[in-house]
């Protein structure tokens, strides 16, 4: 049961990191297009400060690290 929960949490963490990472890459490449998709203020300033991007990138790295550590502790990977 713990292995299934560990696998599901690992997959969720990996998927969350992948989605946020792809959106962040798109925001870095096309900040104006990303701002136009903002329904609250589509014509505002499209440039975000660098520290917001750093926080998102750290979050993505953290998600992948958690996913890696959960898979690494899986008993199926241990050598017999």
DSSP file (Angstrom, degrees, kcal/mol; ACC not computed):
  #  RESIDUE AA STRUCTURE BP1 BP2  ACC     N-H-->O    O-->H-N    N-H-->O    O-->H-N    TCO  KAPPA ALPHA  PHI   PSI    X-CA   Y-CA   Z-CA
    1    1 A X     >        0   0    0      0, 0.0     4,-2.1     0, 0.0     5,-0.2   0.000 360.0 360.0 360.0 -41.5    0.0    0.0    0.0
    2    2 A X  H  >  +     0   0    0      1,-0.2     4,-2.5     2,-0.2     5,-0.2   0.851 360.0  54.9 -65.9 -33.3    2.8    2.4    0.8
    3    3 A X  H  > S+     0   0    0      2,-0.2     4,-2.3     1,-0.2    -1,-0.2   0.893 108.0  48.3 -67.1 -38.7    4.5    1.6   -2.5
    4    4 A X  H  > S+     0   0    0      2,-0.2     4,-2.6     1,-0.2    -2,-0.2   0.925 113.3  47.2 -67.1 -43.8    1.4    2.6   -4.4
    5    5 A X  H  X S+     0   0    0     -4,-2.1     4,-2.6     1,-0.2     5,-0.2   0.903 112.2  50.3 -63.7 -40.7    1.0    5.8   -2.5
    6    6 A X  H  X S+     0   0    0     -4,-2.5     4,-2.1     2,-0.2    -1,-0.2   0.895 111.4  48.9 -63.3 -40.0    4.7    6.6   -3.0
    7    7 A X  H  X S+     0   0    0     -4,-2.3     4,-2.4     2,-0.2    -2,-0.2   0.916 112.2  47.6 -65.6 -43.7    4.3    5.9   -6.7
    8    8 A X  H  X S+     0   0    0     -4,-2.6     4,-2.5     2,-0.2    -2,-0.2   0.903 112.8  48.3 -65.4 -42.0    1.2    8.2   -7.0
    9    9 A X  H  X S+     0   0    0     -4,-2.6     4,-2.4     2,-0.2    -1,-0.2   0.885 111.7  50.6 -65.2 -38.0    2.8   11.0   -5.1
   10   10 A X  H  X S+     0   0    0     -4,-2.1     4,-2.3    -5,-0.2    -2,-0.2   0.920 111.8  46.9 -64.9 -43.7    5.9   10.7   -7.2
   11   11 A X  H  X S+     0   0    0     -4,-2.4     4,-2.6     2,-0.2    -2,-0.2   0.895 112.7  49.5 -65.3 -40.3    3.9   10.8  -10.4
   12   12 A X  H  X S+     0   0    0     -4,-2.5     4,-2.6     2,-0.2     5,-0.2   0.917 112.0  48.2 -64.5 -43.2    1.9   13.8   -9.1
   13   13 A X  H  X S+     0   0    0     -4,-2.4     4,-2.3     2,-0.2    -2,-0.2   0.904 113.1  47.9 -64.0 -41.5    5.0   15.7   -8.2
   14   14 A X  H  X S+     0   0    0     -4,-2.3     4,-2.2     2,-0.2    -2,-0.2   0.917 113.3  47.5 -65.2 -43.7    6.6   15.0  -11.5
   15   15 A X  H  X S+     0   0    0     -4,-2.6     4,-2.5     2,-0.2    -2,-0.2   0.908 112.3  49.3 -65.5 -42.2    3.5   16.0  -13.4
   16   16 A X  H  X S+     0   0    0     -4,-2.6     4,-2.5     1,-0.2     5,-0.3   0.921 112.6  47.7 -62.8 -44.4    3.1   19.2  -11.4
   17   17 A X  H  X S+     0   0    0     -4,-2.3     4,-2.2    -5,-0.2    -1,-0.2   0.878 111.9  50.6 -63.5 -38.1    6.8   20.1  -12.0
   18   18 A X  H  X S+     0   0    0     -4,-2.2     4,-2.3     2,-0.2    -2,-0.2   0.919 112.3  45.7 -66.6 -43.9    6.5   19.4  -15.7
   19   19 A X  H  X S+     0   0    0     -4,-2.5     4,-2.3     2,-0.2     5,-0.2   0.949 116.2  44.4 -66.0 -48.6    3.4   21.6  -16.1
   20   20 A X  H  X S+     0   0    0     -4,-2.5     4,-2.3     1,-0.2    -1,-0.2   0.888 113.6  52.6 -63.8 -37.7    4.8   24.5  -14.1
   21   21 A X  H  X S+     0   0    0     -4,-2.2     4,-2.3    -5,-0.3    -1,-0.2   0.906 109.4  47.7 -64.3 -42.4    8.1   24.1  -15.9
   22   22 A X  H  X S+     0   0    0     -4,-2.3     4,-2.2     2,-0.2    -2,-0.2   0.903 112.8  48.3 -66.4 -40.5    6.5   24.3  -19.4
   23   23 A X  H  X S+     0   0    0     -4,-2.3     4,-2.3     2,-0.2    -2,-0.2   0.891 111.8  50.6 -65.7 -38.1    4.5   27.3  -18.4
   24   24 A X  H  X S+     0   0    0     -4,-2.3     4,-2.0     2,-0.2    -2,-0.2   0.895 109.0  50.5 -67.9 -39.5    7.6   29.0  -17.0
   25   25 A X  H  X S+     0   0    0     -4,-2.3     4,-2.1     1,-0.2    -1,-0.2   0.922 111.8  48.2 -62.6 -42.6    9.6   28.3  -20.2
   26   26 A X  H  X S+     0   0    0     -4,-2.2     4,-2.9     1,-0.2    -2,-0.2   0.886 110.0  52.5 -64.0 -38.1    6.7   29.8  -22.2
   27   27 A X  H  < S+     0   0    0     -4,-2.3    -1,-0.2     1,-0.2    -2,-0.2   0.838 111.0  47.4 -67.3 -32.3    6.6   32.8  -19.9
   28   28 A X  H  < S+     0   0    0     -4,-2.0     3,-0.3    -5,-0.1    -2,-0.2   0.868 117.3  41.9 -74.8 -36.5   10.4   33.4  -20.4
   29   29 A X  H  < S+     0   0    0     -4,-2.1     2,-0.3     1,-0.2    -2,-0.2   0.911 131.5  19.3 -76.7 -43.3   10.2   33.0  -24.2
   30   30 A X     X  +     0   0    0     -4,-2.9     4,-1.8    -5,-0.2    -1,-0.2  -0.685  62.8 163.4-131.9  78.3    7.0   35.0  -24.8
   31   31 A X  H  > S+     0   0    0     -3,-0.3     4,-2.0    -2,-0.3    -1,-0.1   0.832  79.2  54.1 -67.5 -30.5    6.2   37.4  -21.8
   32   32 A X  H  > S+     0   0    0      2,-0.2     4,-2.1     1,-0.2    -1,-0.2   0.925 109.3  47.1 -70.1 -43.1    3.7   39.5  -23.9
   33   33 A X  H  > S+     0   0    0      1,-0.2     4,-1.0     2,-0.2    -2,-0.2   0.879 111.8  51.4 -64.0 -37.8    1.7   36.4  -25.0
   34   34 A X  H  < S+     0   0    0     -4,-1.8     3,-0.4     1,-0.2     4,-0.3   0.902 110.5  48.4 -65.4 -40.6    1.6   35.2  -21.4
   35   35 A X  H >< S+     0   0    0     -4,-2.0     3,-1.4     1,-0.2    -2,-0.2   0.857 105.7  57.9 -68.6 -34.8    0.4   38.5  -20.2
   36   36 A X  H 3< S+     0   0    0     -4,-2.1    -1,-0.2     1,-0.3    -2,-0.2   0.769 100.8  57.9 -66.4 -24.2   -2.3   38.6  -22.9
   37   37 A X  T 3< S+     0   0    0     -4,-1.0     2,-0.8    -3,-0.4    -1,-0.3   0.572  81.4 101.9 -79.9  -9.0   -3.6   35.3  -21.5
   38   38 A X    <   -     0   0    0     -3,-1.4     3,-0.2    -4,-0.3     5,-0.1  -0.676  58.2-164.6 -77.7 109.7   -4.1   37.0  -18.1
   39   39 A X  S    S+     0   0    0     -2,-0.8     3,-0.3     1,-0.2    -1,-0.2   0.778  83.1  57.3 -68.5 -26.7   -7.9   37.7  -18.0
   40   40 A X  S    S+     0   0    0      1,-0.2    -1,-0.2    -3,-0.1     2,-0.1   0.884 130.2   2.2 -73.7 -38.1   -7.6   40.2  -15.0
   41   41 A X    >   +     0   0    0     -3,-0.2     3,-1.2    -6,-0.2    -1,-0.2  -0.526  66.9 164.6-150.0  74.7   -5.1   42.6  -16.7
   42   42 A X  T 3  S+     0   0    0     -3,-0.3    -4,-0.1     1,-0.3    -3,-0.1   0.733  80.0  46.6 -71.0 -20.9   -4.3   41.6  -20.4
   43   43 A X  T 3  S+     0   0    0     -7,-0.1    -1,-0.3    -5,-0.1     3,-0.1   0.155  90.0 110.3-107.6  19.7   -2.8   45.0  -21.3
   44   44 A X  S <  S-     0   0    0     -3,-1.2     2,-0.4    -9,-0.2    -9,-0.1  -0.026  86.7 -56.1 -79.5-171.3   -0.6   45.5  -18.2
   45   45 A X        -     0   0    0      1,-0.1    -1,-0.2     2,-0.1    -2,-0.0  -0.566  47.7-160.0 -69.6 119.9    3.2   45.4  -18.0
   46   46 A X        +     0   0    0     -2,-0.4     2,-0.6    -3,-0.1    -1,-0.1   0.620  61.3  95.1 -80.4 -11.2    4.3   42.0  -19.4
   47   47 A X        -     0   0    0    -12,-0.0     2,-0.3   -15,-0.0    -2,-0.1  -0.710  58.4-161.2 -91.5 121.3    7.7   41.9  -17.8
   48   48 A X        -     0   0    0     -2,-0.6    -2,-0.0     1,-0.1   -17,-0.0  -0.663  30.1 -98.0 -92.4 150.4    8.0   40.1  -14.5
   49   49 A X    >>  -     0   0    0     -2,-0.3     4,-1.1     1,-0.1     3,-0.8  -0.302  32.8-115.0 -65.1 156.1   10.9   40.6  -12.0
   50   50 A X  H 3> S+     0   0    0      1,-0.2     4,-2.0     2,-0.2     5,-0.1   0.804 111.1  62.8 -64.2 -30.8   13.7   38.1  -12.2
   51   51 A X  H 3> S+     0   0    0      1,-0.2     4,-2.0     2,-0.2    -1,-0.2   0.801  97.6  56.7 -71.4 -25.8   13.0   36.8   -8.6
   52   52 A X  H <> S+     0   0    0     -3,-0.8     4,-2.0     2,-0.2    -1,-0.2   0.912 108.7  46.7 -67.6 -40.7    9.6   35.5   -9.6
   53   53 A X  H  X S+     0   0    0     -4,-1.1     4,-2.5     1,-0.2    -2,-0.2   0.892 110.5  53.5 -65.2 -38.6   11.1   33.4  -12.3
   54   54 A X  H  X S+     0   0    0     -4,-2.0     4,-2.3     2,-0.2    -2,-0.2   0.882 107.6  50.9 -63.7 -38.3   13.7   32.2   -9.9
   55   55 A X  H  X S+     0   0    0     -4,-2.0     4,-2.2     2,-0.2    -1,-0.2   0.924 111.5  47.3 -65.5 -44.0   11.0   31.1   -7.4
   56   56 A X  H  X S+     0   0    0     -4,-2.0     4,-2.2     2,-0.2    -2,-0.2   0.904 112.4  49.1 -64.3 -40.8    9.1   29.2  -10.1
   57   57 A X  H  X S+     0   0    0     -4,-2.5     4,-2.4     2,-0.2    -1,-0.2   0.898 110.7  50.4 -66.1 -39.5   12.3   27.5  -11.3
   58   58 A X  H  X S+     0   0    0     -4,-2.3     4,-2.3     2,-0.2    -1,-0.2   0.881 109.6  52.1 -64.3 -37.4   13.2   26.5   -7.7
   59   59 A X  H  X S+     0   0    0     -4,-2.2     4,-2.3     2,-0.2    -2,-0.2   0.913 109.7  48.5 -63.4 -42.9    9.7   25.1   -7.3
   60   60 A X  H  X S+     0   0    0     -4,-2.2     4,-2.3     2,-0.2    -2,-0.2   0.925 112.1  48.1 -63.9 -44.9   10.1   23.0  -10.5
   61   61 A X  H  X S+     0   0    0     -4,-2.4     4,-2.3     1,-0.2    -1,-0.2   0.899 111.1  51.9 -62.7 -39.6   13.5   21.7   -9.4
   62   62 A X  H  X S+     0   0    0     -4,-2.3     4,-2.6     2,-0.2    -2,-0.2   0.895 108.2  51.0 -63.4 -40.7   12.0   20.9   -5.9
   63   63 A X  H  X S+     0   0    0     -4,-2.3     4,-2.3     1,-0.2    -2,-0.2   0.927 112.2  45.9 -62.7 -44.8    9.1   18.9   -7.5
   64   64 A X  H  X S+     0   0    0     -4,-2.3     4,-2.4     2,-0.2    -2,-0.2   0.872 112.3  51.7 -66.8 -35.1   11.5   16.9   -9.6
   65   65 A X  H  X S+     0   0    0     -4,-2.3     4,-2.6     2,-0.2    -2,-0.2   0.922 110.3  47.8 -66.6 -43.8   13.8   16.3   -6.6
   66   66 A X  H  X S+     0   0    0     -4,-2.6     4,-2.3     2,-0.2    -2,-0.2   0.919 113.0  49.2 -62.4 -42.9   10.9   15.1   -4.5
   67   67 A X  H  X S+     0   0    0     -4,-2.3     4,-2.0     1,-0.2    -2,-0.2   0.912 111.5  49.0 -62.9 -42.8    9.8   12.8   -7.3
   68   68 A X  H  X S+     0   0    0     -4,-2.4     4,-2.5     1,-0.2    -2,-0.2   0.914 111.7  48.7 -63.1 -43.1   13.3   11.4   -7.7
   69   69 A X  H  X S+     0   0    0     -4,-2.6     4,-1.6     1,-0.2    -1,-0.2   0.873 110.1  51.4 -67.7 -36.4   13.6   10.8   -4.0
   70   70 A X  H  < S+     0   0    0     -4,-2.3    -1,-0.2     2,-0.2    -2,-0.2   0.898 113.9  43.7 -66.5 -39.3   10.3    9.0   -3.8
   71   71 A X  H >< S+     0   0    0     -4,-2.0     3,-1.4     1,-0.2     6,-0.2   0.879 109.7  57.3 -71.3 -37.2   11.2    6.7   -6.7
   72   72 A X  H 3< S+     0   0    0     -4,-2.5    -1,-0.2     1,-0.3    -2,-0.2   0.842 103.9  52.4 -63.2 -33.7   14.7    6.1   -5.3
   73   73 A X  T 3< S+     0   0    0     -4,-1.6    -1,-0.3    -5,-0.1    -2,-0.2   0.448  82.3 121.1 -82.4   1.1   13.3    4.8   -2.0
   74   74 A X    X   -     0   0    0     -3,-1.4     3,-1.2     1,-0.1     4,-0.4  -0.431  65.8-137.1 -65.9 134.9   11.1    2.4   -3.9
   75   75 A X  G >  S+     0   0    0      1,-0.2     3,-0.7     2,-0.2    -1,-0.1   0.720  98.3  68.8 -68.2 -19.4   11.8   -1.3   -2.8
   76   76 A X  G 3  S+     0   0    0      1,-0.2    -1,-0.2     3,-0.0    -2,-0.0   0.751  95.6  55.0 -69.9 -22.0   11.7   -2.4   -6.5
   77   77 A X  G <  S+     0   0    0     -3,-1.2    -1,-0.2    -6,-0.2    -2,-0.2   0.638  83.8 103.1 -86.2 -14.3   14.9   -0.5   -7.3
   78   78 A X  S <  S-     0   0    0     -3,-0.7     2,-0.2    -4,-0.4    -5,-0.0  -0.463  77.0-117.3 -71.6 139.0   17.0   -2.2   -4.5
   79   79 A X              0   0    0     -2,-0.2    -1,-0.1     1,-0.1    -2,-0.1  -0.531 360.0 360.0 -78.5 141.3   19.3   -4.9   -5.7
   80   80 A X              0   0    0     -2,-0.2    -1,-0.1     0, 0.0    -2,-0.0   0.436 360.0 360.0 -88.4 360.0   18.8   -8.4   -4.5
